[in-house]
Amino acid sequence: MVEPGRPGTTTAPRARADVARRVAGTAAAGCALAGAVAVTVAVVAGPGPGLTGYVSEAGIAGSGHATTYRIGILALAAALLLVGAALPPGVWAAPALLATGAVFTAVSGAVTCSAGCPLPPFERATAADLVHGGTSIAATASVVLAMVTLAVSGPAGPVLRRLAGLAAAVALPLCAAVGLAMLVLGRGAVVGVLERLVLAVAVLWGLSTATALALARR
């Protein structure tokens, strides 16, 4: 029996915590992959307007792939929550930002937009459109901010910092370009392509970070 204060006293609890974090990382990777596949199938196979439309149009009421889309969005929300739970101890802000992003992602999947997912200033939007669009933007912002905080967080370790720094360096200018294009150009191929690039960066970062957490040995 190990006496209090002697080496080995906290080995077992720490080992269990490390195992729990690796399990969470594995589950996060699975959810991220499943969610990305489901959303991609819904977008590609759905009757949407292709690259000139928003990804969210795959989830509008009446779409044949709306259920697949919503399941994918909820899986991605779960992935964000699990990544936050799997982060090493001592990492600040990022877990809360990922939890916030997960909540906003889930709400954006639950509150569907109307046909075309109209948004101001060029289109007349309903209350549901504004809620959906606002939560989608808030979810993306939360994830990108989590990348930034992880990139400068010492306890995260070099691998997670490099992944987050690279993803943030790509995502930040893309997000700025999306916002500018929506204000200046409105709906169209430019916004459609930029939106898909931002989402692809977020998903790839989430999947790679979850995989790194699942394989970590502390």
N, C-alpha and C positions, 0 to 999 in steps of 0.2 A: 504494500500500500504506500502510495507516495504521500509524504508529509507536506503540509502547507509550507510554502516558501521555498521548497527545494526544487531543483530543475525537474521538469516533466510534469509539474502540477497542472499546467494549462495546455499541455500537448494535446490531450484528447478533445477538449472543447474546440481548440483551434482547428484540429484536424476535421472535426465534424462540420465546423463552419466552412472550411475550404471545400469539403465535399458538397455541401449544400449550394455553395456558389457555383461550383462546376456543373451541378445538376441544373441549376437555374440557367446557366449559360447554354447548356445543351438544349434545354427546352426553348430558350429564346431563339437559337439558331433554327430549330425545327419550325417554330411559329413564323419566323421571318421568311423562311423559304416557302412554306405552305401559303402564307398570305400573299407573297409576291406572285406565286404561280396562279392563285385564284383570281387576283385582281387582273393580271395580264390576260388570262383566259377570257374574263368578262369583258375587258376592253377590246381585245382583238376579235373575239367571236360575236360581240354585240353589234347592234345596228347603228352605232354612233357615227359621227361624221369624220372619223379618222383623226389625223393629226391636227385638224382645224378645230377640234372640240376639246373639252376638258375630260380628264380621266373620270371625274365624278359622274359623267353622263351615263356611264355603264350601270349606275345604281338607281336611276330614276324609276319611279313607280311605273309598272307596265313593261319594263324591259325584261326580256327573257332570261337575262343573266344577272338580274338585280340581286337575287339571293346569293349567288356565287361571289358577287362583288362585296356584299356586306360581310359575308363570312371571311373573305380575305382581309378586309379592313379591320375587323375585330381580331383576327390573328396577328396582324401587324401591331395593333394596340397592345396585345398581350406580350409580343416580343419586346416592345419598348419597356414595359413594366418589368419583365424578367431580366433584361439587360441591366436596368438600374439596380435590381436586387442582387445581381451577380458581381457588381463592381467591388473592387477591393475595399477594405475598411480604410477610413481616412480620406476617401474621395469626397469632396464637398460639392454641393450645388447640382452636380450632374444627375444623381439619383432623383432628386426632386424635380428637375427639369424633365427627365424622361417620364416620370410618373404623370406630370402635367401634360406632356405630349401624348401619353397613352389615353388620358381622359378625353382630351380634345379630339383625338383620332376616333375614339369610340363614338363620341357625339356626332362627329361628321358623318360616320357611317350610319348612325341611327336616324339622323335628320336628313332626309333626301332632298335634293333640289328639284325644281320643276324642269320641264323639258328645255334643254339647252343650257341649264344652269346659269341663267342670266345674272350679271353683276353690274353695278354702276361703274363708271359714269355713262356708258353708252347704251345700257339696257335697263329696262324696268324690272326690278327684282321683288320677289315676295319676301315675307318675313322668314320663311323656311330657307329661301335662297341665301339670305343674309346670314342666318345662323350657320348654315352649312359652310358657306364661304369663309365666314369669320373663324369658325373652329378649325377649318382646314389650314388656314393661314397661321393660326395660333399654334397648331400642332407642329407645322413645319418649322416655325420660329423656335419653338421649345427644343426640338431635336437639334437644330443647328447651334443653338446656344449651348446645349449639352456637349456638342463636339468641341466647341471653343473652350469650355471650362475643363474638359478632359485633356485637351492638348497642353494645358499649362498646369495640370495637377500632378505633382510629384508622386503621391501614393499610387497613382494609376499604373505606373511602370512604363518603361520605354516603348513597348509594343503598342499598348493602348494609346499612348500619347502620339505616336507616329501615325497610327490609323486615324485618330481624331483630327490631327493637324492637317493631314492630306485631304480628308473629307471636307473639313471646314474651308480650306483654301479653294476648293472647287465649288462648294455649295454657296458660299457668301456672294461671290459675283453673279452666280446664276440666279439667286434669289433677288438680287438688286435688278437684274435684267428682266426678270418676270414682272416685278412691280412696275418698272418703267414702261414695259411693253403693254401691260394692261391699261395703264393710264393714257398712253399715247396712241397705241394702235387698236386696243380692244381685242375682241375675239378674233382668232385667226391662227394660221399655221405657226407663226413665230411664237406666240404664247403657248400653243399646244406642245411644240417641240421643247421649249424651255421648261415647261411644267414637268414633262416626262423626264427630262434630264435631272431636275432637282429631286424628284421622287426616286429615280434610279440611284442617285448618289446616296440618299438617305437609307434606302433598303440595303445597298451594298455595304455601307458602313455598319449598319445594324447587324447584318449577317456575319461580316468579318470580325466585328468586335465580339459578338456572341460566341463565335467559333474560338477566338483567342481565349476568352474566359473559360470556355468548356475544356480547353486543353492545358490551361495554366496549372503549374505545380508550384505551390508557395511553400 
